[in-house]
Amino acid sequence: MQDLKSLKFFLEEGRDPMYAKDEKPGEGTYICTMCYSEIILKSNSDRLPRCPDCNATFYNEVI
């Protein structure tokens, strides 16, 4: 249910809820869309890596 609320928030705000490997989405926590592993970016200049657990390349931001 929380995922649907997050998606609704992003869509209402006009933001894309999904980020890809090598994007710089900003400081925050991101969840792999395949295995739900968390990635924490500590700087706005950090890039999203491939998921270290499943090698996937897409993430959603935790809000």
KEDREN-339098 format. One line per field, with one value per residue (C-alpha): x negated, y negated, z; chain. Coordinates in pm, 1 decimal. Each point is the difference from the previous one (the first is absolute). Example, Ala and Ser with C-alpha at 12.3 -4.5 7.8 and 13.67 -1.06 7.14 Angstrom:
<recs>
east -1230.0,-137.0;
north 450.0,-344.0;
up 780.0,-66.0;
mol A,A;
</recs>
This chain:
<recs>
east 0.0,-284.9,-142.0,329.8,7.9,-356.9,81.1,309.9,-205.6,-262.4,258.0,193.3,-323.9,-86.0,-310.0,-112.5,14.8,-271.6,-370.9,-256.5,-360.7,-243.6,263.0,-70.0,339.4,-138.9,-60.8,230.8,96.5,96.6,154.3,-80.5,314.5,-92.4,-126.1,82.0,-360.0,-72.3,-262.8,-87.2,-142.6,-174.2,-69.3,189.5,-291.9,17.2,121.1,226.7,-195.4,120.4,175.2,-271.3,239.8,176.7,-179.1,321.6,-17.3,323.0,91.9,281.9,-67.1,106.4,205.8;
north 0.0,-241.1,52.8,-111.4,-311.6,-81.9,46.6,-218.8,-273.5,1.0,-6.3,-285.6,-195.0,60.1,198.3,324.8,259.7,216.9,-63.7,192.3,103.1,-288.9,-267.4,-259.7,-27.4,-168.4,86.2,265.0,364.0,198.1,346.8,245.0,72.1,368.5,117.7,-299.5,-49.2,-346.0,-232.0,-317.5,-295.9,-244.8,-275.8,-164.4,89.2,376.2,225.1,300.0,323.9,334.3,175.0,184.1,284.6,76.1,-214.0,-187.3,-360.2,-172.5,-153.6,-180.9,-270.3,59.1,-294.9;
up 0.0,81.5,-351.3,-153.0,220.7,-102.1,-368.1,31.8,170.6,-274.6,-277.6,163.5,38.7,-366.3,92.6,-157.2,278.8,-154.2,-35.3,-204.4,55.1,-46.4,72.3,269.4,170.6,310.6,361.5,139.2,22.0,-308.9,-30.1,-278.9,-201.7,-33.4,340.3,227.0,114.5,136.4,-142.4,189.6,-188.8,232.3,-251.0,-284.4,-227.1,74.7,-282.2,44.6,-50.0,-127.3,286.4,193.1,83.3,-329.9,-262.6,-91.8,-118.7,115.5,334.7,176.5,256.2,359.0,117.7;
mol A,A,A,A,A,A,A,A,A,A,A,A,A,A,A,A,A,A,A,A,A,A,A,A,A,A,A,A,A,A,A,A,A,A,A,A,A,A,A,A,A,A,A,A,A,A,A,A,A,A,A,A,A,A,A,A,A,A,A,A,A,A,A;
</recs>
